[in-house]
Amino acid sequence: MKTILETDRLLLREFEITDAQNFYELNLNPNVIKYTGNSAFKDIDEAETFLQNYSDYQKNGFGRWAVINKSTQDFIGWCGLKYDEKLDETDIGFRFFEHLWNKGYATESAKACVDYGFAKLNLKTIIGRAMKENTASIKVLEKIGLQYQRDFNFDGQEGVIYSIKNY
């Protein structure tokens, strides 16, 4: 297991093929993917194929990471940075099992990812995108220091873009 980051309660590591079951189950919950523009995986094999083809680590040296609860060793979701070549920008993203919402895991892991992006990757700016209705995710972006920049069209929905600069 290649741990990238550690916080008080969490370990963040690169995805592994063995995460397929957890990935599949995470995206099965319509509340979890409601504001993402993503759909559920058809089956565990599709989740496994996604993980096998996930190339952000090789291409960019970073990506989304599995979030593991240190005390239980359970996979509880994912968080991390994603570089978009077309837009030449890096965004912060996170997704957790619904029964673990409102426990501070998204804020704790996302803050660690932003700090890592600035300190270790020398990123200049990190953005966060959310649908306007997704007030919980917007609160996380604000708690970790991102500030509202502008509205945008998020797959036909009203979205917002937040950002933070590395000074």
SVG drawing of the C-alpha trace seen along z (x, -y; Angstrom):
<svg xmlns="http://www.w3.org/2000/svg" viewBox="-30 -35 37 43">
<polyline fill="none" stroke="black" stroke-width="0.4" points="0.0,0.0 1.5,-3.3 0.4,-5.9 0.5,-9.4 -0.9,-11.4 -1.7,-10.9 -4.0,-13.0 -5.1,-12.5 -7.8,-10.0 -7.1,-9.1 -4.6,-7.5 -4.8,-8.5 -3.2,-6.0 -3.2,-5.2 -6.2,-3.2 -5.7,0.5 -7.6,3.1 -8.9,4.5 -10.9,1.3 -13.3,2.3 -16.0,3.6 -15.9,0.4 -15.9,-1.8 -18.9,0.1 -20.8,-0.2 -19.9,-3.9 -21.3,-4.9 -24.4,-2.7 -25.9,-5.2 -27.9,-7.8 -27.4,-10.3 -23.6,-10.0 -23.5,-10.6 -26.4,-13.0 -24.3,-16.1 -21.4,-14.5 -22.5,-14.1 -21.4,-10.4 -23.5,-7.3 -23.2,-4.1 -20.9,-1.3 -22.9,1.4 -21.1,4.0 -17.9,4.7 -16.1,5.6 -16.7,2.1 -15.4,0.6 -12.3,2.8 -11.8,1.8 -12.0,-1.9 -9.3,-1.3 -7.1,0.7 -7.2,-2.2 -6.8,-5.0 -3.6,-6.6 -3.5,-10.0 -0.6,-8.8 1.6,-7.9 0.6,-11.0 0.6,-13.7 2.3,-12.2 -0.9,-12.6 -4.7,-12.0 -7.7,-10.9 -6.7,-8.7 -8.5,-6.1 -9.3,-7.4 -8.8,-4.8 -10.0,-5.2 -6.8,-4.6 -8.6,-3.1 -10.7,-0.5 -8.6,-0.3 -11.9,-0.6 -12.1,-2.3 -14.5,-5.2 -14.3,-7.1 -11.9,-9.0 -10.3,-12.4 -7.7,-14.1 -6.5,-16.3 -7.2,-15.9 -5.3,-17.7 -7.4,-18.7 -5.1,-19.0 -7.7,-20.8 -8.4,-23.5 -4.8,-23.4 -6.2,-23.4 -6.2,-21.1 -9.3,-20.5 -10.0,-19.0 -12.7,-16.4 -14.0,-14.0 -16.7,-11.3 -17.6,-9.4 -20.1,-6.7 -23.3,-8.4 -23.3,-7.0 -20.0,-8.8 -21.2,-12.2 -21.0,-15.1 -18.1,-13.5 -15.4,-15.9 -13.7,-13.3 -14.2,-15.3 -12.8,-18.5 -9.9,-16.7 -8.8,-14.8 -9.4,-17.7 -7.4,-20.1 -4.5,-17.7 -4.7,-17.4 -4.7,-21.1 -1.7,-21.5 0.1,-18.6 -0.7,-20.2 0.9,-23.5 3.8,-22.2 4.8,-19.1 3.5,-19.7 4.1,-23.4 0.7,-24.0 -0.2,-27.7 -4.0,-27.3 -6.5,-24.6 -10.1,-24.9 -13.3,-23.2 -16.4,-22.7 -19.8,-21.9 -23.5,-22.1 -25.1,-25.1 -27.6,-22.7 -24.7,-20.8 -24.4,-23.0 -22.5,-20.3 -19.6,-20.2 -19.6,-24.0 -19.2,-24.2 -16.2,-21.8 -14.6,-24.0 -15.1,-27.1 -13.7,-25.4 -10.5,-24.4 -10.0,-28.0 -11.4,-28.1 -13.3,-31.2 -16.2,-31.7 -15.0,-32.7 -18.0,-32.3 -21.0,-30.4 -20.7,-27.9 -22.8,-25.3 -22.3,-22.0 -23.7,-19.4 -26.9,-21.5 -27.2,-22.4 -26.1,-25.6 -22.6,-25.1 -20.1,-27.2 -16.3,-27.4 -14.2,-28.1 -10.4,-28.5 -7.4,-29.0 -4.0,-30.4 -0.7,-29.3 1.1,-32.5"/>
</svg>
